[in-house]
Amino acid sequence: TRHYQEIASQRRQMAMFWTGKAEVVVADRTVFDWYRQRMDMQLHTDEPVSYHDIFPGKTWYGVYFRDAGMARDFAEGLAEIKASGLYDLLYQNYTE
């Protein structure tokens, strides 16, 4: 079952990601890297991740995946909504 949850604490969000309690995390790239470095003594944070830039040129927010198949599915879905024009409509709606 897939569940969406927003976590106010970025530290808790990152801990959930690195302990496998969250499969995907949306985060500012700088914040993600900072927590990754700070948590490396307590958690296994050297595992490779896939990064997908959601809003290029506007922010460093991206989506990180620990599962390669899920990352592929996301990339394919993102490509589809970009090709259909839906991405541009949503982007304009939320950035203007």
N, C-alpha and C positions, 0 to 999 in steps of 0.2 A: 504494500500500500504506500502511496506517495502522499506525503504531508508537507504543507508549507507552514513555516513558522518564522516570525520575525523576532529577533533577540535584540533587546536594547543594549546589552553589554557586549561590546565587541570582543572583550577577552573571553567571555563565555561562548560567544559564537565561534571563535577560533578554536577554543578547547573542544567544542562539540565536533568541529570539522576534523581535527587531528586525532580524536579518539574514535572516529568512525560513527558518531551519533548523528552526523549530518554529512550527506554525500556531496552537497553543493553549497557554496557560500558566495554571496554577492558582497564585494568589499572594495574599498579604495585600495589600489595596488600598494601604495606606500604603507598604509595601515596593515595590510595583509603581511607584507614583508617584515615590518617591525615586530608584529606579534610572532611571526614564524621564527625570527631570530631570538626573541625573548623567551619563547616556550621550548626551545630546543633542549634545555637541560631536563625538563620534566616530561616532555612528550617526544615522540618520534616524528619530527617535522622535516626531516631531510628526504622524505618520500617525494618523488617527482609529481608535479601537478600540471594540469593543462589550464592555460589562461585564455579567456576569450574577451576581447575588448568590446564592451557594449556601446559606449558612447565615445568613439575616437575623436580626439581633439578637444573635447569638452571637459573630460574628467578622467581620472585613472581608475574609475570603477570598472570592474570586470567580473567574470564568473570563473571560479576555479573548480575543477573536477578532480577527484582522486580516481574515478573509474573511466578508463579510456573509451569504453563503449558508450557511456552516457555523454562524454565529451563529443564523440562523433555524432550522436543523435542530436545534440544541441546545435552543433555546427551545421548539420544538414537542415534542421528546422529554421535556424537563423537565416541561412542562405535562401530558403524558400520564401520567408516573409519579406526578405529584402528584394528578391526577384519580383514578388507580387506587388510591391509598392506599399504594403502595409507598414513595414518598418519606418519608411519615411513619414508616413502620416502620423504614426505614434510618436516618432522623434520630434516632429514639429509641434505636436500637441503638448508635449511635456517639456520642451526647451524654449518655447517662445512665450 
